[in-house]
Amino acid sequence: MKRLLVSIALTLAIAASGAVALADDECADELGCVEIAPDESIVVGGILRFSGPTPFTGEVARHAFNLAASARDGRLLGRDIELVAEDSACSEELAREAAQRMLANPAVVGIIGTNCSLAAKGALPVISEAGWLMISPSNTSPFLTNSDADAGGLYQPGYFRTAHNDLFQGELSARFAAEALGLKTVATVDDGDPYTRGLAGAMAAAFESVGGEVVFRGQIKRGDTDMSALLAAIVEAGAELVYFPVFATEAQVIVSQLSQTPGLEGTIMMTADGAFSKSFAQDAGAAGIGLYVAGPHIAGEAYAAFVETWRREIDEAGPSGGFHGHGYDAANLLFSALETVAVEREDGALIIGRAALRQALSEVEDYPGVTGSLTCQDESPHAGDCATGEALAIFQLTAAEVHDGNWPPPVLWTAAMAQAE
């Protein structure tokens, strides 16, 4: 089986295949090479979110990267590891500009990012056309791994992610609503973003596939504060469940105003990982008690050890959000790929072929990440997907999360439970 391991045999196999071939001091890699002098650091770029909706996700990804580097004593291939980060602000335009600035530094071996799917839409064409690679710890939109442009696909070569594809999350949410809750009708709400639109669509399609009916599909705008017209339409539609996989700010408004809308008393609410955070639970207040949230769920000894390290080195309260483990896995996949393809010249410089690096990541199979076993796919609609969807669950907010700061909330249903039924 293909495994991304540091191995002389695999390195020789890649060299023999022509992915990295050196003629004297020249690089024959079809996408070009990164040359790193003996006294230079290995530089990784980060297009991350430090402002905009849920801005903490950028810091989470940076901390996860630093922990992965720290586990190697901060060294890779005999050199220091350095992360140079840009803020995408979850903006298509700003992410595109950040990607262009990254290209001005030929020492960057690859990109960790983006944190949100809309930013990926802006950055990915720039990164891909340049022959670079980008591996995301938290993009989940199905569009990003779908190469069918007529169906809205945004996939570009060189894109990978350790976060789940929302085709998995949409199915999990739909099956929970239909099988665990016994519901027949749902209303979906998105904000037009590739992430929210893709997830709402995935859930709707999956719900219909198990015999349910989507009675209303609504859309808001980022920053909306008056949801009265939307909620009135949902009352008219008569949905048993309102599914709104939007970001925390708008999700909080929906939760608050839905609870005060006549005709929606007792209506079940469900949101997703864009609002999966301790701060959202507290901001939602009493109206959020009972809310279902779909999001990342990681378990196992490797993950427990990772969290202990996080508590010791980053924050004793533990990691926030849901994609910390995915960030750690993304960094480690990139590090292992670099170890696999790097060739050292007689003068001590490292030569890293960009096509070879992409190829190494595409050949990852059964990689033991803290989020589970990772195998990178190469065919649409999962081109670049390395996660299988196993690290997902449905949670429910209780008074402990809303009022007492408990995090994460209790797990009600997992992907394993769904498969067993």
N, C-alpha and C positions, 0 to 999 in steps of 0.2 A: 504494500500500500504506500501511496505517496505520503510522506511526512515532511514537515518543514523542520528539519533538524540541522545542527551544525555537523556536517559530515564531509570528510575529504572525498568520499566516494561520490556524493551528490554534487559537490563543487566541480569535480572532474567531469562528471556526466554533463553538467551544464556547459562547461567550457568546450567539451567535445562536440556538443550539439550546435555550437556556433553562437549561442546566446551572448557569451563574452569571449571575444578572441582578440588577442593583442598582437600586433605586428610592430615590432620594435617598441616605440613609445606611443603608438597609435591605438585608438579604441575603434573596434569594428562593430560595436553594438549599433543596431539599426536606429535606435532612438538617442544615441549619444551616451556619454559617460560623465560621471562626477569624479573628479580627481581630488584626493585629499592628501596633502603633504604629511610627512611623519609628525610634525609638530602642530597640526591643525585638528580642531575638534570635528566630530561628526555632527552636522547641523541638520536638525529636523524642523520643518516649518509647522506652524499651527494656525489654522484659520478657525477661530473659536469665537464663542459668544460671551462677551464681557459686559454688554449693555443690551437694551431691548428686552423682549419678553424672556422671563426666567434666566436672567444674566448669570446666575451662579453656575450654570452648566459649563461655561468656559473654564472657571476656576477648578471645577471638579475634574474636567479633562486634563488640565495642567497638573493638578496634584497626582492624578493617576499615572500620567506620563513620568513624573518625577519619581514616584514609587517604583515603577518598572526600571527606571535607570538606576535608582538606589540599590535595587536587588542585585545589580551587576556592579556594585561599587562605583557607579557613575561612569563606567568605562565600557567601551565596545570596540573590539578589534584593536585594542591597545591605545585608544584615544578617548578623550572626554566626550560626553554626550551633551549636546546643547539644544534646547528648544527655543525657537524664535517665533513668537506668537503675534498674530494680527487679530483685531476685533472685527467680526462680521456683523455684529448687532442684529443677527437674524434678518439681514437685508440682502436681497439679491444683488443690488447695485454695489453696496459696500463690500460684499464678499467677492464680487468680480474684481473690484479695485484692489482688494487685499491679495488676490491671486496674482494679479499683474505685478504687484510689488514683490511678491515672493519670487517671481521669475527673474527679477533683477539680481538675485543672489544665486549664482550657479553652484554654490557650495551646498545648497539645500538638497538632501537626498530624497525627500518625500514629504508628504503633508499628512498631519493628523487633523481631521476635520471633515466636514463642518459639524456643528452641533445641531443645526436645524435644516430641514429639507429645502426651504426657500433659499437659504444661503448656498446650498449645494448647487441649486439651479444656476446661480450666478458664477460660482467658482469653477465648477467641474469642466465646462467647455474650455476654459482657459488652461487649466491644469492638464487636461487630456490632450489637447492639441499640441502642447509643448512636449509631450512624451513623458510627463511625470506621472506619479501615482498619488492617490489620496485615499486614506482609510478612515472611515468615520466611526466614532464611538456611539453616536446617538441619532443619526438620520434614520428614519423608519419608513419614509414614503415609498409605496410600491412603484411609483413612477421612476425612481432613481435606478432601479435594476431592471427596468423594462426597456427594451430596445425598439419597440414598436412606436415610432413617432406619431403615426396616425391615431394611436390610442392614448396619446399624451406621454409616451415614454421619453425619459430624459437620460437614459444610460449612455455613458461614454467610456471607451476603453481606459483602463487604469483606475477605475473606481471600485472600492471594496468597503465593506462595513462589518463591524462586529455586533452592531445593534440588530434586533429582529426586524424583519420585513412586516409591515402592517397587514399584509395578507394573513399572516398568522394571528396577529392581535385582533383583527376584525372577525376572524372565524371564532376565536376564543370568546370574544364578547357576545357574538350572535348566539353561539351554542349555550352560553351561560343564561342569556335572556330566555331562550326557547326551552332549554332542557332543565335547567336548575330552577328558573323562576316560573316556567310554564306560560310565558307571555305569547300573545298572538300578533300584537301590533306595536310598532315603534315609529318614532319621529327622529330624524337625524338633523344635526346642525353643524355646519362648518364655516370657516371664514375665508374660503377661497385659496388658502395657502396649500402648496402641494402636500404638506403633511396632513393637515386637517381634512382637506378634500379627499385625499387618498384613503385615509382611515375611515371616514364616514362612508365612503363608497364601498370599501371592503366589508365593513360590517353590514351594510344594507344588502349587498349581494349574498353574503353568507346567510343572513337571516331569511332571505327569500328562498334560499336553497334548502332550508330545513322546514319550509312550509309557512313561515311567518309573512306578514304583510307590512311594508313600509308605507305608512299612510301620509307622511309629510317629509319633505326634504327642504330644509331652509338654509339660508346663508346670511351671515352677519359680516360686518367689517371689523377689522382690527381696530380697537379703540372705542367701539360702540358702548354706550352706557345706558341706553334706553331700549330694552328688549320687549316692550309692551306689544308691538305689532306682531313680532315673531311668536310670542307666547299666546296671543289671541288666536293666531292661525293654528297653533298646536291644540288649543282647546277645541276649536272647530273640527280638527281632524280626529280627535278622540284617541290619541295614542296612549298606550299603557306605560310606555317607557320613552323618556327623552334622552337621546344619546348625543352628547356634545363634546367631541374630542378636540377642543380648542385649547388655547394657552390659558395659563392660570388667571390672568387679569379678567378676561372675558368670561371664563368659567365661573369665577366668583360672582360676577354680575348676574349671570343666568341663574345660579343657585339661589341667590338672594331674592331676585324678582319672581322666579317661578314659585317659590314658597309662599308668595303673597298674592298670586294670581288666582282669582275665583275660577273654579272649574278644573284646577290642576291639583287640588288637595289629594294627597295620597298617590300622586303620579310618581313613578319610580324614576330616579335620575342616575345616569352613568356618564362618566367622563374617562379620560385616558391619560397617557404618560406626559402629555404637555402640561398637565396640572398635578402631576404626581410629586408633590413636595410637602414638606413639613409646614412651610410658610403658607401654602395654599389652604391646607386644612385649618390652620388657625385663623386665616383671613375669612374663610367661608362662614365661620361662626356656627351658631346652633342650627342654622338652616342646612348646614352640610352634614349633620349627623344622619347616618344611614345611606349617604351617597356611595354608590359603587364606583370604583376606580380600577381600570385595567392598566397594568404596567409591568415593568421588569420585576422578576422574582428569582433570586439566586440563592442556592443552598449548597451545602457540602463542605468538606474539611478545607479544601483549598480556598474557598471563599471566606470561611470563618477566619483562617489565618491572615488573609488579605485585610479583612476588616480590623483585626487586632493590630496589624501594622499601621493601618490608617489612624487608628485611635492613638497609637503611640507616637507617630511621626507627624501627623497632620492636625487632627482635632479629636480630643478625647470623647466628644459627643458622637463621633462616627461620621461616615459620609452622608451627604444629603442627596436628594433626588434619587434616580434609579439607575443611572448609567455610569457609575464609578467603576464597576468591574469591567464593563465594556471598554472603557478608556484604557484600563490596565492591559486588557487583552490586545487592543489595537496597537499599543506601543510595543508589546512583546512580539506580535506577529511581524511588525516592521523590523525590529531588532534582529529577529531570527533570519528573516529574508536577507538582510544586509550581511550577516555572517555567512550565509550560504553562497552569495554571489560575488562578494568582494575578492579581488585579485590584487596581490601585493607585487609591485615592481621591484626590481633589484635595488632601486634607490630608496625603498621603504614607503613610497607613496601607494595609496590604495586607489584602485580603479573600480568603479561600481557602474555597471551597465544598467541603463534605465529600463530597457526592454527585458533584460534578465531579471531585474527586480520585480517587475510586473509578473513575469512568468513564475517566479518563485512563490509569490503570493497566490497566484491562480492555482498552484499545485498543492496548497495546504489541504490536508485531509486528517481528520481525527486529532486535531491539535488540542491538547489538554488545557484549555483556558479556565480561568476562575468562573466564567459564566457558563461553562459546559464544553462539550466537544464541538470544535469548530472545523468545518469543511467548506472551502470557498468554491462556489459554483461559477460556471461560465456560460450558462444559457439563460436567456430571457424566459420568464419574467423574474428570474433570480440571479442574473448576471452580477457577480461581485458580492452576493450574499454569502457570508461566512457563518452566520448563526442559523440554527435550525428552528427557532421558535420555542425551544424547550424552556427557556428562562422567562416565562410569562405567568401571570396570575391575575385573578380578580380579587381586589381588596374591598373592604368596606370601612368607611370612616365611622369612628365611635366618639363618644365624649372625651375619651382619653387623648385622641389626636387633636380634637378641636379645642379642648380647654386645658389639657394638661401637658401638651408638648410631646406626647408619645409618638414615636416613629420607628419603623413603618407601621401601618395599620394591620389588622388581622387578615390573614389570607383565607379566602373562602373557597376558591376554585383554582386549579392549576391546569396547565396543558396536559399533564399526565392524567389528571382526573377526567378531562374531556376525552382523551384517547381511550380510557378504560370503559367509558360508558357506551 
